Amino acid sequence: MRIPRVFTHQALVTNSTLALAEPQSHYLSKVLRMQAGRELILFNGEGGEYAAEISAAHKKHVDVSVKEFFAENRQSHLQLELAIGVSRGERMDWVLQKATELGVTKITPLMTERTEVKLGGERADKKMGHWQQIIISACEQCQRNLLPELAEPQHYSDWVTQCDAELKFVLHHRDNKGLPQDKSTQHVALLIGPEGGLDEDEIAQALAQGFSPLTLGPRVLRTETAPVAAISLVQYLWGDF
């Protein structure tokens, strides 16, 4: 029987009893229909995970006994940042989910010339909360215990001029260069545009800031496909694949 992994914002301490917050309690008792005695894993993003057991399932909350601590984080030793133009619909959700599974350590949503999604005020806060939950759910599934950082959305020019990664790549199909397999690094940044890609001025700006062009084969990849391919190659060359 699969032991579910549950993220909580609450402090976790070995050999203690904890009343889980409403969202986690609802998921365990109403969705999974778990009762007293069932095992689970808890983590809160501060590192490591805790074996736990449901001690009581009440109408509105679930009590758990927090037991042994395990320090494993399943974190890649490569610091890998993905900066990507915000896309419409479920494309951005899919990118966040897969980037988390593949071991990215930081994700920065970018507002580019061709970004059609408008973010501001309450809409931006709501969208950030939604994206954060996508990342949490992905960590629960893929067994990461440290959540990748989700940066506030930034304007393209601001991020490009501030990025300090050791190796920086801008993906576009107007070149034919691949990854430099003869180099070694511990910090990589990948820059990817939204639907329609980056425009000529944005690519030129990235190149002027020390980014190297990166092309992934002869076909034009969608904005949700390109990061999966690029992250996988980077993790294979310099990460933990």
C-alpha positions as CSV (number, residue, x, y, z in Angstrom):
1,M,0.0,0.0,0.0
2,R,1.4,3.4,-1.0
3,I,2.4,5.7,1.9
4,P,1.2,9.2,1.0
5,R,3.6,12.2,1.3
6,V,2.0,15.4,2.6
7,F,3.5,18.9,2.7
8,T,2.6,21.1,5.6
9,H,3.6,24.6,6.6
10,Q,3.6,23.6,10.3
11,A,6.7,22.9,12.4
12,L,7.6,19.3,12.6
13,V,9.3,17.7,15.7
14,T,10.0,14.0,16.3
15,N,8.0,12.2,18.9
16,S,5.3,14.8,19.0
17,T,1.6,15.0,18.2
18,L,0.3,17.5,15.6
19,A,-3.2,18.6,14.5
20,L,-2.9,19.0,10.7
21,A,-4.3,22.1,9.1
22,E,-7.6,21.9,7.3
23,P,-6.4,21.4,3.7
24,Q,-4.1,18.5,4.7
25,S,-6.7,17.0,7.0
26,H,-9.4,17.1,4.3
27,Y,-7.1,15.4,1.8
28,L,-6.2,12.6,4.2
29,S,-9.6,12.0,5.7
30,K,-12.0,12.9,2.9
31,V,-10.1,12.3,-0.3
32,L,-7.9,9.3,0.7
33,R,-10.3,8.2,3.5
34,M,-7.5,7.3,5.8
35,Q,-8.2,6.4,9.4
36,A,-6.3,6.0,12.6
37,G,-3.2,3.8,12.3
38,R,-2.4,4.7,8.7
39,E,1.2,5.7,7.9
40,L,2.2,8.8,6.0
41,I,5.3,11.0,5.4
42,L,5.3,14.7,6.3
43,F,7.7,17.4,5.1
44,N,7.6,21.2,5.4
45,G,10.3,22.3,3.0
46,E,12.9,22.9,5.7
47,G,14.8,19.7,4.7
48,G,14.3,16.1,5.4
49,E,11.0,14.2,6.0
50,Y,9.2,12.6,8.9
51,A,7.6,9.2,9.3
52,A,4.1,9.8,10.8
53,E,0.9,7.9,11.7
54,I,-2.6,9.1,12.0
55,S,-3.6,8.9,15.6
56,A,-7.2,10.2,15.3
57,A,-9.4,11.4,12.4
58,H,-11.9,14.0,13.6
59,K,-14.6,15.7,11.6
60,K,-12.6,18.8,10.9
61,H,-9.0,17.9,11.5
62,V,-6.6,14.9,11.6
63,D,-4.2,14.3,14.5
64,V,-0.9,12.7,13.6
65,S,2.0,11.2,15.6
66,V,5.3,12.5,14.2
67,K,8.0,9.8,14.5
68,E,11.4,9.3,13.0
69,F,13.2,12.0,11.0
70,F,15.0,11.2,7.7
71,A,17.5,13.7,6.4
72,E,17.3,12.7,2.7
73,N,16.3,15.6,0.4
74,R,16.8,14.0,-3.1
75,Q,18.2,17.3,-4.2
76,S,20.5,17.7,-7.3
77,H,23.9,19.1,-6.5
78,L,23.5,21.4,-9.6
79,Q,22.0,24.8,-9.0
80,L,19.7,25.1,-11.9
81,E,17.5,28.1,-12.6
82,L,14.7,28.3,-15.2
83,A,13.5,31.7,-16.3
84,I,10.5,31.3,-18.7
85,G,8.0,33.7,-20.3
86,V,4.6,33.3,-18.7
87,S,2.3,31.3,-21.0
88,R,-1.5,30.9,-21.2
89,G,-3.8,28.2,-19.8
90,E,-2.3,25.1,-18.3
91,R,1.0,25.4,-20.1
92,M,2.7,27.2,-17.3
93,D,1.3,24.8,-14.7
94,W,2.8,21.9,-16.7
95,V,6.2,23.6,-16.9
96,L,6.3,24.2,-13.2
97,Q,5.3,20.6,-12.4
98,K,7.9,19.0,-14.7
99,A,10.7,21.5,-13.8
100,T,10.1,20.6,-10.2
101,E,10.2,16.8,-10.9
102,L,13.4,17.3,-13.0
103,G,15.2,19.0,-10.1
104,V,15.2,22.7,-10.9
105,T,16.2,24.8,-7.9
106,K,14.6,28.1,-8.9
107,I,11.9,29.2,-11.3
108,T,11.4,32.8,-12.4
109,P,8.3,33.7,-14.5
110,L,9.1,36.4,-17.0
111,M,7.1,39.1,-18.6
112,T,8.4,39.4,-22.2
113,E,7.4,41.2,-25.3
114,R,5.2,38.3,-26.5
115,T,3.8,37.5,-23.1
116,E,0.0,37.7,-23.4
117,V,-0.8,37.0,-19.8
118,K,-1.3,40.2,-17.8
119,L,-0.4,40.0,-14.1
120,G,-0.9,42.6,-11.5
121,G,-2.4,43.2,-8.0
122,E,-4.8,40.5,-6.8
123,R,-4.6,38.5,-10.0
124,A,-0.8,38.2,-9.6
125,D,-1.2,37.1,-5.9
126,K,-3.8,34.5,-6.9
127,K,-1.6,33.2,-9.7
128,M,1.5,32.9,-7.5
129,G,-0.5,31.0,-4.9
130,H,-1.8,28.6,-7.6
131,W,1.7,28.1,-9.0
132,Q,3.1,27.5,-5.5
133,Q,0.6,24.7,-5.0
134,I,1.5,23.2,-8.3
135,I,5.1,23.0,-7.0
136,I,4.1,21.6,-3.7
137,S,2.0,18.8,-5.3
138,A,4.9,18.0,-7.6
139,C,7.3,17.7,-4.6
140,E,4.8,15.4,-2.8
141,Q,4.8,13.2,-5.9
142,C,8.5,13.1,-6.8
143,Q,9.7,12.9,-3.2
144,R,11.6,16.2,-3.1
145,N,11.8,17.6,0.4
146,L,13.1,21.1,-0.5
147,L,10.8,23.1,-2.7
148,P,12.3,25.0,-5.6
149,E,12.2,28.7,-5.1
150,L,9.4,30.4,-7.0
151,A,10.5,34.0,-7.7
152,E,8.1,36.9,-8.2
153,P,7.3,37.5,-11.9
154,Q,9.9,39.9,-13.4
155,H,10.3,41.9,-16.5
156,Y,12.6,40.3,-19.0
157,S,15.2,43.0,-19.0
158,D,15.5,43.1,-15.3
159,W,16.2,39.4,-15.0
160,V,18.6,39.2,-17.9
161,T,20.8,41.9,-16.5
162,Q,20.8,40.5,-13.0
163,C,21.3,36.7,-13.7
164,D,24.7,35.7,-12.3
165,A,24.8,32.0,-13.2
166,E,28.1,30.5,-14.2
167,L,26.7,29.2,-17.5
168,K,23.7,31.0,-19.0
169,F,21.8,29.8,-22.1
170,V,19.0,31.4,-24.1
171,L,17.0,28.9,-26.1
172,H,16.0,29.8,-29.6
173,H,15.8,28.0,-33.0
174,R,17.8,30.7,-35.0
175,D,21.1,29.1,-34.2
176,N,22.7,25.6,-34.2
177,K,24.7,25.5,-31.0
178,G,24.3,22.8,-28.4
179,L,25.5,22.5,-24.8
180,P,29.3,22.6,-24.2
181,Q,30.0,19.1,-23.1
182,D,33.7,19.9,-22.4
183,K,32.8,22.3,-19.5
184,S,31.9,21.7,-15.9
185,T,29.7,23.8,-13.7
186,Q,27.6,23.9,-10.6
187,H,25.3,26.8,-11.6
188,V,23.2,26.9,-14.8
189,A,20.5,29.3,-16.0
190,L,18.1,28.5,-18.8
191,L,16.1,31.3,-20.5
192,I,13.0,30.3,-22.5
193,G,10.4,32.5,-24.1
194,P,6.6,32.2,-24.0
195,E,4.4,31.1,-26.9
196,G,5.9,32.7,-30.0
197,G,9.4,32.7,-28.4
198,L,11.6,35.6,-27.6
199,D,11.9,38.4,-30.2
200,E,15.1,39.4,-31.9
201,D,15.8,42.3,-29.5
202,E,15.4,40.1,-26.5
203,I,17.7,37.5,-27.9
204,A,20.3,40.1,-28.7
205,Q,20.0,41.6,-25.2
206,A,20.6,38.1,-23.7
207,L,23.7,37.5,-25.8
208,A,25.0,40.9,-24.8
209,Q,24.7,39.9,-21.2
210,G,26.8,36.8,-21.6
211,F,24.2,34.2,-22.5
212,S,25.1,31.5,-25.0
213,P,22.6,30.5,-27.7
214,L,21.2,27.0,-27.3
215,T,19.2,25.1,-30.0
216,L,17.7,21.7,-29.3
217,G,17.7,20.0,-32.7
218,P,16.1,21.1,-36.0
219,R,12.5,21.2,-34.8
220,V,10.8,24.2,-33.2
221,L,9.7,23.1,-29.7
222,R,6.7,24.4,-27.9
223,T,7.2,26.6,-24.8
224,E,6.2,23.7,-22.5
225,T,8.3,21.2,-24.3
226,A,11.6,23.1,-24.5
227,P,12.2,23.4,-20.8
228,V,11.7,19.6,-20.2
229,A,14.2,18.8,-23.0
230,A,16.8,21.4,-21.9
231,I,16.6,20.6,-18.2
232,S,17.0,16.9,-18.9
233,L,20.1,17.5,-21.0
234,V,21.6,19.9,-18.4
235,Q,21.0,17.4,-15.6
236,Y,22.5,14.6,-17.6
237,L,25.7,16.7,-18.3
238,W,26.2,18.4,-15.0
239,G,23.5,17.2,-12.5
240,D,22.3,13.9,-11.1
241,F,20.9,12.1,-14.1
